[in-house]
C-alpha cells in the first residue's frame, strides 16, 4: 500500500521529480540535480531587492545614464518587487510537510496542486508540486 503525504510527515522527490531535476541540469554539468520550489518573498528579501535597485540607480546616475528603465516597466507602470523567490529542492534530501494539499500564491495568482514543505537548510516554507514528491 502506498503511503500518503500527510501534515508533519516526511517527503522526498519521487522518480518523476528526480527525472525533472536531472533534465533541468542536463546541459550544465556544474550544478547538482534539483527542482525549483517557490517560497514567499520575505521582508529581508524585499530589503535586499530595494538595496539592489538603489545601487543600480546610483550607478546609472554616476554614469550619466537614464534611470527610467530601472524603476519603471516598458508600459510606464512602476516596477513591483517579486512575490516569490526560487528555492532548490534536491533529490537526496528529506523534507517535512507543513501542508499536504494546498494552493501556492505567487506571481499574483493561485497555483493549485501544491504541497508546502519546510526546507531544512534555509528554514523557508516552500511550495512544490505534489506530483513531484512522495511520502517516506
C-alpha positions in Angstrom: 0.0 0.0 0.0 1.3 3.4 -0.9 2.0 5.9 1.9 0.0 9.1 1.9 1.5 12.6 2.1 0.4 14.0 5.5 1.0 17.0 7.6 4.2 16.7 9.7 5.2 13.7 7.6 8.4 13.4 5.6 8.6 13.5 1.8 11.3 13.3 -0.8 11.4 13.7 -4.6 9.7 10.8 -6.4 11.1 9.3 -9.7 9.1 11.9 -11.7 10.7 14.7 -9.6 14.2 13.2 -9.9 13.8 12.9 -13.7 12.7 16.6 -13.9 15.7 17.6 -11.7 18.1 15.7 -14.0 16.6 17.3 -17.1 17.0 20.8 -15.6 20.8 20.4 -15.3 21.4 18.2 -18.3 23.4 20.9 -20.1 25.0 22.4 -17.1 27.3 19.8 -15.6 28.4 22.0 -12.7 25.1 22.0 -10.9 23.7 19.3 -8.7 20.2 18.0 -9.9 17.4 19.9 -8.3 13.9 21.2 -9.0 12.8 24.7 -8.2 10.2 25.3 -5.5 8.6 28.6 -4.7 8.9 30.5 -1.4 7.3 33.7 -0.2 9.3 36.9 -0.7 10.2 37.9 2.9 10.9 41.4 4.3 14.6 40.5 4.3 14.4 39.6 0.6 12.5 42.8 -0.1 15.2 44.9 1.7 17.9 43.2 -0.5 15.8 43.9 -3.6 15.3 47.6 -2.8 19.0 48.0 -1.9 19.9 46.4 -5.3 17.6 48.8 -7.1 19.0 51.8 -5.3 22.6 50.6 -6.2 21.6 50.3 -9.8 20.1 53.8 -9.8 23.2 55.3 -8.2 25.5 53.5 -10.7 23.3 54.8 -13.6 23.3 58.3 -12.3 27.1 58.2 -11.9 27.5 57.0 -15.5 25.1 59.7 -16.7 22.5 57.2 -17.9 18.7 57.4 -17.6 17.2 55.6 -14.6 13.7 55.3 -16.0 14.2 51.7 -17.2 15.4 50.7 -13.7 12.4 52.0 -11.8 9.7 51.5 -14.5 8.4 48.8 -16.7 8.1 49.2 -20.5 4.4 50.1 -20.2 5.1 53.0 -17.8 4.0 51.2 -14.6 6.3 51.2 -11.6 8.3 48.0 -11.2 6.9 46.0 -8.3 9.0 43.7 -6.1 8.6 40.0 -6.7 6.1 38.0 -4.7 8.2 34.8 -4.5 11.7 33.5 -4.8 13.0 30.2 -6.1 14.4 27.6 -3.7 16.3 24.5 -4.9 14.8 21.1 -3.8 17.3 18.3 -4.0 16.6 14.6 -4.6 18.9 13.3 -1.9 17.1 15.2 1.0 14.1 14.6 3.1 11.7 17.4 3.8 9.0 17.9 6.5 5.4 18.5 5.2 3.7 21.6 6.6 0.6 21.3 4.4 -0.1 18.2 2.3 -2.7 19.7 0.0 -2.6 23.5 -0.6 -2.6 26.3 -3.2 0.5 28.3 -3.7 0.3 32.0 -4.3 2.9 33.7 -6.4 3.1 36.0 -9.4 -0.2 37.5 -8.2 -2.2 34.3 -8.8 -3.0 31.0 -7.2 -1.4 27.7 -8.2 -3.2 24.5 -7.2 -1.8 21.1 -6.7 1.0 22.1 -4.3 2.5 20.7 -1.2 4.0 23.1 1.4 7.3 21.7 2.8 10.0 23.1 5.1 13.5 23.4 3.7 15.9 22.3 6.5 18.8 24.3 5.0 17.2 27.7 4.5 14.4 27.3 7.0 11.9 28.5 4.4 8.4 27.2 3.6 8.5 26.1 0.0 5.7 25.1 -2.4 6.4 22.2 -4.7 4.0 20.3 -7.0 2.5 17.2 -5.3 3.3 15.3 -8.4 7.0 15.5 -7.7 7.0 14.3 -4.1 6.3 11.0 -2.3 6.0 10.1 1.4 8.9 8.4 3.1 
